Amino acid sequence: MNLSNFSKTKKLVMGKLREVATLLLPPLIVKIIKKMMRLLGIPLGYEYVGVYNEYDEAVKIAGFYEQQDVVQAKAQKFDPSSISLIQKKDIDEVEKGIIAAIFYSFSNTHSFSRTIIDFGGEMGIHYLTYLKVCKSPIKWIVVEAPMMANMGRDKWIGNQEIVFTDSLDRSSISDEDIVLLIASGVLQCLDNPYQYLEKMISLRPQFIYLDKLPILQNEESDFISVAHVPHQIYGISYKVPVWFFSSSKMMNFFQLSGYQVVFEFIVPTCKAYLNGKLLLDNYKAIFLKKIL
């Protein structure tokens, strides 16, 4: 049996079972089943609890995104043996989107620059994705929280292609044209996402790629919930405040900022359950081009 197909089939079946159980079974039974699934290490999708209008309200319950133990748990996944395993893994759906954004950007720019900003790129996970398919010289700049940026510099010491910084200021990044800015699964974890988007746009990247975004089609305003991240993802369970974005609000922001959507697609591996009920069947990825 093809292990890759088996894994995909297992995820699909488990997803359908969760949906049926949520609809038909009493809440207490659903809670018991979820607890058993957690003990067995079966992922439940992204679990969110509570609805908040202010970020500070959620922080009181969950703490901040840059918690020291969480940062260290993420960093531990990037020892030399882990890097080798990551590079040998098949390209997944999220990586395909990033690769497509990179090649489209380089194929549709008149600039000789090969500079990419990777906002929230952890220890260089997306740089490894690039290396899976291309060995051409590149300048990869990861913008991360100070602790993560320092760890990244230590991990990649001696590599001249990848640089780590903790600031989005132009003086801290590069004097070259920025062809592409990537922000993968990070925008919703920030205290003020639109303030950070304004900083990104001030760098005038030719293209912007945002993925793993929880976007709601029928909401006029954003709201915050608390994500319960299971142990099996980073080897540590934790809570983090997360924004759910209004689609109309975000599209209007980019239009006013001089960016046009080139393509968007769903991220089928991501689901969101709010207070035990399915809220989002998938997250979204958006690829934008500067037109002004």
Order of alpha helices (4+ residues) and beta strands (2+ residues): alpha-alpha-beta-alpha-alpha-alpha-alpha-beta-alpha-beta-alpha-beta-beta-alpha-beta-beta-beta-alpha-beta-alpha-beta-beta-beta-beta
